[in-house]
Amino acid sequence: MLQFFNTEGIIHQTSCIKTPEKNGLVERKHQHILNVTRALLFQSNLPLNFWNYVIQYAVTLINFLPTPFLKNSCPFEILHDHSFNMS
């Protein structure tokens, strides 16, 4: 795994177990993903066994929506240097 991280330019950091307060940024993003997932499940009236599909869709939505933190660009555009084609 370490070789993959190095080839992709990923800085892999670990933290102590059972200390979520040390990963505030990650914990907040995780909470955001779960909140969007719950909202989508609730609004769509899908059964809970579709949870895994809805969470993938929630992450896709978050990555393709513009955000003011990225000067109204979406994370996809920042990572891939081109905009997402909706068609």
Backbone as CSV, one residue per row, in Angstrom:
resi,resn,N_x,N_y,N_z,CA_x,CA_y,CA_z,C_x,C_y,C_z
1,MET,0.815,-1.186,0.000,0.000,0.000,0.000,0.865,1.259,0.000
2,LEU,1.965,1.208,0.718,2.851,2.369,0.805,3.383,2.756,-0.569
3,GLN,3.696,1.770,-1.391,4.179,2.055,-2.748,3.094,2.761,-3.567
4,PHE,1.845,2.324,-3.435,0.735,2.973,-4.135,0.603,4.421,-3.692
5,PHE,0.654,4.660,-2.387,0.552,6.035,-1.878,1.659,6.904,-2.463
6,ASN,2.858,6.388,-2.490,3.982,7.164,-3.014,3.824,7.474,-4.496
7,THR,3.376,6.495,-5.290,3.223,6.743,-6.724,2.082,7.714,-7.015
8,GLU,1.076,7.762,-6.136,-0.058,8.660,-6.342,0.116,10.002,-5.638
9,GLY,1.228,10.172,-4.931,1.475,11.438,-4.239,0.629,11.617,-2.993
10,ILE,0.210,10.513,-2.386,-0.637,10.555,-1.196,0.238,10.500,0.043
11,ILE,0.014,11.440,0.960,0.716,11.422,2.235,-0.151,10.650,3.217
12,HIS,0.298,9.483,3.610,-0.481,8.612,4.497,-0.073,8.883,5.939
13,GLN,-1.051,9.301,6.739,-0.795,9.568,8.144,-1.752,8.744,8.986
14,THR,-1.281,8.261,10.094,-2.130,7.496,11.001,-2.295,8.263,12.305
15,SER,-3.263,7.863,13.092,-3.473,8.473,14.403,-3.797,7.368,15.396
16,CYS,-3.809,7.732,16.648,-4.102,6.760,17.696,-5.551,6.286,17.580
17,ILE,-5.785,5.031,17.908,-7.139,4.503,17.856,-7.981,5.120,18.964
18,LYS,-9.273,5.190,18.716,-10.258,5.719,19.661,-9.979,7.156,20.082
19,THR,-9.425,7.951,19.139,-9.216,9.377,19.392,-9.718,10.179,18.195
20,PRO,-11.032,10.192,17.966,-11.560,10.909,16.797,-11.307,12.414,16.866
21,GLU,-11.097,12.942,18.061,-10.860,14.381,18.190,-9.556,14.805,17.517
22,LYS,-8.663,13.870,17.263,-7.405,14.191,16.579,-7.578,14.264,15.069
23,ASN,-8.715,13.811,14.563,-9.005,13.829,13.124,-10.229,14.699,12.841
24,GLY,-10.254,15.881,13.373,-11.428,16.751,13.267,-11.913,16.974,11.846
25,LEU,-10.995,17.257,10.932,-11.373,17.531,9.545,-11.997,16.299,8.888
26,VAL,-11.392,15.154,9.093,-11.904,13.907,8.514,-13.248,13.539,9.135
27,GLU,-13.352,13.695,10.451,-14.605,13.376,11.133,-15.736,14.274,10.636
28,ARG,-15.448,15.545,10.396,-16.475,16.476,9.906,-16.915,16.092,8.494
29,LYS,-15.979,15.724,7.630,-16.336,15.317,6.266,-17.140,14.025,6.297
30,HIS,-16.763,13.101,7.165,-17.505,11.859,7.312,-18.936,12.152,7.755
31,GLN,-19.089,13.064,8.694,-20.427,13.445,9.162,-21.235,14.070,8.021
32,HIS,-20.590,14.894,7.204,-21.262,15.524,6.060,-21.759,14.461,5.076
33,ILE,-20.908,13.491,4.762,-21.299,12.420,3.839,-22.486,11.640,4.385
34,LEU,-22.447,11.310,5.673,-23.550,10.551,6.267,-24.838,11.369,6.319
35,ASN,-24.729,12.674,6.571,-25.921,13.522,6.585,-26.571,13.593,5.206
36,VAL,-25.753,13.747,4.166,-26.291,13.787,2.801,-26.921,12.436,2.464
37,THR,-26.280,11.357,2.854,-26.806,10.018,2.599,-28.152,9.814,3.275
38,ARG,-28.249,10.206,4.544,-29.528,10.065,5.258,-30.627,10.889,4.605
39,ALA,-30.287,12.104,4.188,-31.283,12.956,3.535,-31.764,12.333,2.229
40,LEU,-30.840,11.802,1.436,-31.227,11.165,0.175,-32.097,9.933,0.419
41,LEU,-31.717,9.130,1.407,-32.519,7.946,1.729,-33.918,8.338,2.187
42,PHE,-33.988,9.344,3.040,-35.277,9.779,3.565,-36.172,10.315,2.451
43,GLN,-35.605,11.158,1.585,-36.392,11.778,0.524,-36.811,10.788,-0.563
44,SER,-36.007,9.755,-0.774,-36.308,8.813,-1.851,-37.196,7.653,-1.404
45,ASN,-37.385,7.507,-0.094,-38.158,6.394,0.473,-37.600,5.028,0.082
46,LEU,-36.298,4.963,-0.132,-35.661,3.680,-0.435,-35.462,2.887,0.853
47,PRO,-35.489,1.574,0.775,-35.202,0.770,1.970,-33.717,0.867,2.340
48,LEU,-33.404,0.544,3.586,-32.038,0.675,4.091,-31.040,-0.242,3.396
49,ASN,-31.498,-1.284,2.733,-30.534,-2.153,2.068,-29.918,-1.496,0.825
50,PHE,-30.369,-0.294,0.462,-29.753,0.484,-0.619,-28.713,1.468,-0.094
51,TRP,-28.395,1.374,1.207,-27.487,2.316,1.862,-26.168,2.458,1.107
52,ASN,-25.553,1.357,0.701,-24.243,1.430,0.049,-24.308,2.177,-1.282
53,TYR,-25.387,2.034,-2.024,-25.518,2.760,-3.296,-25.754,4.245,-3.050
54,VAL,-26.546,4.535,-2.043,-26.867,5.935,-1.755,-25.635,6.668,-1.234
55,ILE,-24.805,6.012,-0.454,-23.601,6.676,0.050,-22.622,6.957,-1.094
56,GLN,-22.537,6.066,-2.071,-21.695,6.324,-3.244,-22.242,7.510,-4.038
57,TYR,-23.547,7.572,-4.173,-24.176,8.683,-4.885,-23.961,9.992,-4.132
58,ALA,-24.046,9.956,-2.811,-23.834,11.162,-2.002,-22.419,11.700,-2.196
59,VAL,-21.436,10.824,-2.200,-20.049,11.254,-2.401,-19.878,11.827,-3.806
60,THR,-20.512,11.210,-4.790,-20.450,11.731,-6.154,-21.066,13.123,-6.226
61,LEU,-22.214,13.305,-5.607,-22.841,14.627,-5.592,-21.938,15.674,-4.948
62,ILE,-21.372,15.329,-3.809,-20.504,16.274,-3.098,-19.302,16.640,-3.961
63,ASN,-18.737,15.678,-4.662,-17.552,15.943,-5.484,-17.854,16.741,-6.741
64,PHE,-19.102,16.745,-7.189,-19.445,17.453,-8.421,-20.158,18.776,-8.188
65,LEU,-20.434,19.120,-6.937,-21.097,20.392,-6.647,-20.068,21.477,-6.343
66,PRO,-20.265,22.678,-6.898,-19.328,23.771,-6.606,-19.386,24.156,-5.124
67,THR,-18.266,24.599,-4.619,-18.187,25.016,-3.233,-17.461,26.358,-3.134
68,PRO,-17.908,27.237,-2.245,-17.216,28.524,-2.100,-15.786,28.378,-1.576
69,PHE,-15.481,27.275,-0.910,-14.130,27.059,-0.394,-13.115,26.860,-1.510
70,LEU,-13.593,26.479,-2.690,-12.719,26.282,-3.853,-13.000,27.327,-4.924
71,LYS,-13.423,28.517,-4.497,-13.745,29.628,-5.418,-14.797,29.205,-6.434
72,ASN,-15.861,28.570,-5.942,-16.997,28.099,-6.732,-16.614,27.067,-7.796
73,SER,-15.561,26.353,-7.549,-15.217,25.184,-8.368,-15.643,23.952,-7.591
74,CYS,-15.693,22.831,-8.267,-16.023,21.597,-7.568,-14.740,20.785,-7.358
75,PRO,-14.712,19.907,-6.370,-13.509,19.101,-6.130,-13.055,18.317,-7.362
76,PHE,-13.999,17.837,-8.163,-13.649,17.105,-9.384,-12.804,17.975,-10.304
77,GLU,-13.199,19.244,-10.486,-12.457,20.143,-11.366,-11.043,20.383,-10.854
78,ILE,-10.910,20.528,-9.560,-9.591,20.783,-8.970,-8.676,19.568,-9.167
79,LEU,-9.217,18.372,-8.986,-8.400,17.165,-9.099,-8.040,16.813,-10.529
80,HIS,-8.944,17.083,-11.476,-8.751,16.604,-12.848,-8.471,17.710,-13.859
81,ASP,-8.416,18.949,-13.420,-8.108,20.098,-14.288,-9.084,20.283,-15.444
82,HIS,-10.292,19.771,-15.334,-11.344,20.049,-16.305,-12.689,19.879,-15.614
83,SER,-13.706,20.522,-16.175,-15.020,20.449,-15.549,-15.707,19.113,-15.875
84,PHE,-16.678,18.797,-15.048,-17.419,17.554,-15.212,-18.488,17.754,-16.277
85,ASN,-18.592,16.835,-17.225,-19.589,16.901,-18.284,-20.835,16.154,-17.824
86,MET,-21.908,16.875,-17.552,-23.134,16.257,-17.041,-23.819,15.364,-18.053
87,SER,-23.582,15.590,-19.320,-24.250,14.765,-20.324,-23.563,13.415,-20.418
